[in-house]
Amino acid sequence: MADANISIPAEAHGRLAKAAAAEGLSLRSYLARLAEECLPPAERAELAEQTRHLLHAWNGYDPSEDDMARLDADLDRRLAEAMR
């Protein structure tokens, strides 16, 4: 596999290196794993749609667009509170 060089701020490098070390990984391995787990927006949207269909078939859960917007806003609020 060919390597690539990516320039990022030193602070970001430090955070990523700490996260990698905490999991017992090299930064290279950590970033490779992160890249494998990271889905492009179109794939995330498709996965979300598949999940909605499965939930509806399984237990009838079928949130409206308004429900989803409200739940997204609530999640955003909770994440912002947790980051304080």
Beta strands, then each sheet from edge to edge (+ up, - down):
end
